[in-house]
């Protein structure tokens, strides 16, 4: 791989010829070097870094009745970052909700109002 352009010239052979594939075309590929099952991954934007530590704010039910919510500051152990998706090696469970917008202004125990939700990241990544 050319370190400046991050490209590699590659020749392939097709099992079934396809007229849409032409010489000189470009492709984006991912090389899977390791597979992991049952990992927690979140958008990298969820992570707040302060004073050398990485953490996320997890939404929890508030002390009052109704739909009041508070956040809990949770230190995490980041893993591999691929395409702005971060593996969480420790500190966050799969079913927990992490704040993705406005988290830089929060402190542990801050009351929050959930105004929108982002669907969970899919278990399998795609090249899209």
Beta strands, then each sheet from edge to edge (+ up, - down):
strand 1: 40-43
strand 2: 48-50
strand 3: 53-61
strand 4: 69-75
strand 5: 77-82
strand 6: 85-90
strand 7: 111-112
sheet 1: 1+ 6- 5+
sheet 2: 2+ 3- 4+ 7-
end
